[in-house]
Amino acid sequence: MNPSIPPLPSPQPREEAIQAAVLAATRAFPRREASRPLSQLEFLRQQSRFLHKRWWLLQAGVLGLLWWLLQIAGSTAEVQRAMGTLAPLFVVLVLPELWKNRASGALEIECTSYYSLRQVYAARMILFGLVDLVLLTLFFSVALLAGKTTVRELIIHFLLPFLVTCCICLRTLSCRQDFALYTAVPLCLAWTAVWVLLILNSKVYALISLPMWLGMLAGAALYFLYAIYHLQTTCETIWEETPAWN
């Protein structure tokens, strides 16, 4: 290059051209995705590839530990305590996959994708629900057939604390304040402690009749459905108050 010839000035991008390109891209992307839509099963299969399967293995391990405790349990109180302690842990293992987008600061990115954040959350909960349903069905069937527990004990001492823990986790997940995520585990531990103290207090336990247990179970189930609905209706606005990540 001849040093006497000055270099040509680099062209400066025009703001109008940049905005026009961005607008064209935002319009083309939905059209492209809409031209080849995924079916519901395909979308679930796609989302399942992003889930870490180790949490399902750990949940299976929790049920295996519970089965071992039922094998060596020498009294009904020990069975109740084992179920009440491990049922919340079974639920807590779902939390890392449900809140990983908030923990990694990816909510705003997901909110700009073709599939809404509501659809992503719904797919995750459906996938975990299906796997958990299979695991719990197998565990309940084996435990009942082996005579290690009864239907009443499974409903009251496993399903009830299980549902209450689900309610706690979903409600903390739908909070806009980011610190609420980290209160889920302490709240679940506190609930586990309260539950174990309740079932070990024979005087208080004897005062609770079967209709009262079923009423608490129905209340927990209704609130669980409300927590799912609340998460689905508010999940796309959570990131608006989430602090910026460094």
N, C-alpha and C positions, 0 to 999 in steps of 0.2 A: 504494500500500500504506500502510495506517495505521501510523505508527511506534509507536503505543502497543500494537499487537498483536505479540507476540513470534513469530518465525518457527517453523514446525513443525520439530521435530527430524527429521533425515534418518534413514530406517530403516537399521539396521545389519545387514549380511548375516550370516546364521547359518552357522556352519562346517558344520553337519550338512547344510544345504541345498546348499551349494557342493559338498561331497563327493558328495552324491547326484546332482547334476547332472553332475559329472565322470564318475561311474560309469555313468550312463545313456548319456552320450556315447560312452564307450569301448566299451560294448556295442552301441550302435546303429551305429557306424562299420563294424566288421567285417561286421555283418549286411547293411548297405547295399552294401558292396563285394562281398560274396559273392553277392548277388542278381544282379549283372551282371559276372561275371568276364571278364577279358580272356583271349583265347587267347594261345598262346606267340608267334605271329607279331605279334599286336597289341601285346603287351608289348614285343617287340623294336623295333617301329616307334615306340612311344611313347618308349622310352629313346633311340632314335637322334636324336630331336629335341633331346635335352639335350646331345648331343656336339658339340663344335666341329669342323666339317669341315675346318678349316685344317690340322689335323694330318695328315689323309689327303693333302692337297695337298702338304704338306712331305715326306711319305714318298715320294710320287710324284716329287717333285723330287730326292730322294736317289738314287732309282733312275735318274732321268735323268742326274744327275751321274756315276753309276757307268758308265752306258752311254757317256757322252762320254769317260771315262777309259779304258774298254776300246778305244774307237776310236783313241786316240792312244798307247796302251801299246805300247812297243817290245820288251818282253820278258815272259816268264812271271812273273818276280819282281815286275814293276810291276803286273801283273794281280792277283797274290796280295795285294800290299800294298793295292791299291785296294779289293778286296773285304773284306779283314780290317779295314780302317779304317771303311768305310761301313756294313757290316752292323750293328755295335753302334749307330750313329747312327740307323739305321732303326727299331730297337727303342726307343731312348730317347725318341723323339718320341711314343710312346704314354703315357709316364709322366704328363704333366700331366693327362690326362683320367682316368686311373685313381686318382690321388691327390688330385684337386681337392676331394673331400668332406672329407678330412683337413686339407688346407691351409686350407679355409674354416671348419673347426670344425663341420661339419654331420653328423658321424657319429652323434651322439646323436639328432638329429632323424630321420635315416634309419632308425635302429633302432626308432623308434616308429611308423613308417609301416606301412601294410597289407602292402606287399611288403617282404620281408626284405632285409637288406643283402647276404645271400648271392645272392639273385636279381638284385639290382642289379649286383653285381660280375660275376656270370655273364653277364648281358646285355651289359655293356660289353666283356668279353673276347670274347664270341661275335661281336659287331659288328666289333670291330677285327680279329679273326681272319679273318672272312669277307672284309673289304676287303683285308687284307694278303695273303690267299690269292690273290685276283684279281690284285693288283698284282704279286706275285712270279711267279705263273704266266705272266702276260704278259711280264714281263721275262726269265724263264728261256727261254721259247719263242723270243722274238726273238733273244736272245743265242746260243742253240744253232743256230737256223736261219741266222743270219748268220755262224756259224763263229768268233765272237769268243772263245768259251770252250768248255770241255767239261763233260760231266756230272760228272766227278770233281772238277774245279776248283770248280764250283758247290756241290757237296756239302761238300767239305772246306773251302774258303776263304770260303764265304759262309754256308752252312747251319749249320756247326759253331759259328763265333763268334756267329751269330744266336741259336742255342739257348742257348748259355752266357750271353749277355747277357740273354735272357728269364728265365733262372733267377735271375740276380742281381737283376733288377728285381722279380720276384714275391716273392722271399724278403725283400727289404728292405721291400716293401709290406706283408707280413704280420707284420712286427715290431710289437710293442706300443709300443715307445719311439718317440716322435714324431720324434726327431732322426735315426732310421734312414732316413727318407724322403730326407733331404738327402745321404746317403752313397751313394745309388744311382748318381748321375752320376759322382762320383769313382771309384767301384768299376768302373764300365763303362769309364771312361777308362784306369784302370790295367790292366784286362783287355785293352783294345785295344792298349796299349803292349806288354804281354807277348806277345800274339799276333803283332804285327808283328815284334818281335825274334826270335820263334821261326821264322817263315817266312823271315826274311832271313838266318838263320844256316844256311848251306847244309850244314854238317857235321851239325848236329843234325837238320835237316829230312830229310837223306838216310837217317838211321837209323830214321825212322818209316815203317813199311811200311803198305800199304793196309789189312790187317786191324786194325792199331793205330788207324788213322784211323777206321775203321768202328766199332771198339770204343768210342772216345771219343765218337763221334756217338751210338751207342746209349745210352751212359751219360748223356750230356747230355739226350737225349730222355726217358729214364726219370726223371731228376731234374726235368725240366721238368713232367712229368705230376704228380710228387709235389708240386712247388711250387704247382701249380694246386689240387690237393686240399687242401694245407695252408692256402692262402689262403681257400678256400671253407669250411673247417671252423672257422677261427679269426676270420674277418672280423667276426663279430657281437660278439666280445669285445674287439676292438682298442680301442674307444673308452673302455673301462673304465679304462685306464691312460693315456689321452691327457690331457695337462694342459689345464686350462681356458684358453680364449682370452679375451683382453681385448677 
